[in-house]
Amino acid sequence: MKNILGIDIGFSNLKSCAGAANGRPVTRICPAGAAPVDRVGTRFDGQEARDLLRVRVRDEEFLAGIAPDQANHYSHSLHAEYSTTDTYRALFHAGLLLSGMERIDELVTGLPVSQYFDLARRERLSQKMTGLHEIAGNRYVRVERVTVVPQPVGGLLDYISQTDVDLEDARILVVDPGFYSVDWVVIARGELQRDLSGSSLEAFSVVLQEAARLISAEHDSPLALEILEHALRRGKSHILMLGQRLELAGYIDRATARVAPAMVGAIQESLRTSGKMPDVVILVGGGADFFRGAVQAAFPRLRVETPREAVCSNARGYWNLGDA
């Protein structure tokens, strides 16, 4: 039996999709926070933080899958070297733990497009994930083989698995608005068009930074990005600001309107040299809903499609690739 794990270790959420080949995999999502156990505060009722994702990183115990602002004096990684951090390793071990497997025959994950084209970086990540891992005290998982792909490819494969539309000869633009970066790839007749694919840092974290700035300026009180991120992850439409309920939709819309033009402009610029428009745009990932209007406006003559539960689309697509 071939065991497969698709894992998407994002800056805001950890998504995993695990299961045996030809079966029905299980998809899970949790916040992408991780910190040493002694940096995670106790609950207000005095109980210890309870989280099943207690993992080991080298010789230190971490709690993974916590909200990024839940740790004391331990920063939320938001930089290009994220995949080299202890936070990333803790989340990787959490993904292995969530799989419930002792052996993974095929692990598939992704990197931002600009990083994927760095062969040395790709190989370092693959080597780091391959082999025997102690993910918790006396608990080990062996990973036999690792495949690293450009992040948006997972979302494309997930969309293909959900639709009957024939895309074999189509020129497809896949846009993946993430927390740290917005990544896009162009696929033509099944081949990745490297020169037309890329990454932009005008991503959802920038939208939240701008929304926090707008709120802080209007209410003359500082507001951390993590508060907005935590509220949106929990599906809340508001936060408390100086004891008053503050609806977020207007601020998020205004912030998106300021950030999105630079993002879609970068995509349009990358496509300009080809002289050909895509046939369809597929929007995947956790920021799909927030950037849909801007992407549709940039390509008004095309249909913009999104897979179901887009936030987990990459992880599901990675599993599909492992099952191919």
Secondary structure, DSSP 8 states (H G I E B T S, - for coil): --EEEEEEE-SSEEEEEEEETTS--EEEEEE-EEEEGGGB---TTS-----S-EEEETTEEEEEEE-GGGBSS-----STTGGGSHHHHHHHHHHHHHHT-SEESEEEEEE-HHHHT-HHHHHHHHHHHSEEEEEETTEEEEE--EEEEEHHHHHHHHHHHH-----TT-EEEEEEE-SS-EEEEEEETTEE-GGG-EEES-SHHHHHHHHHHHHHHHHTS---HHHHHHHHHTT-SEEEETTEEEE-HHHHHHHHHHHHHHHHHHHHHHHHTT----SEEEE-STTHHHHHHHHHHHSTTS-EE--TTGGGHHHHHHHHHHH-
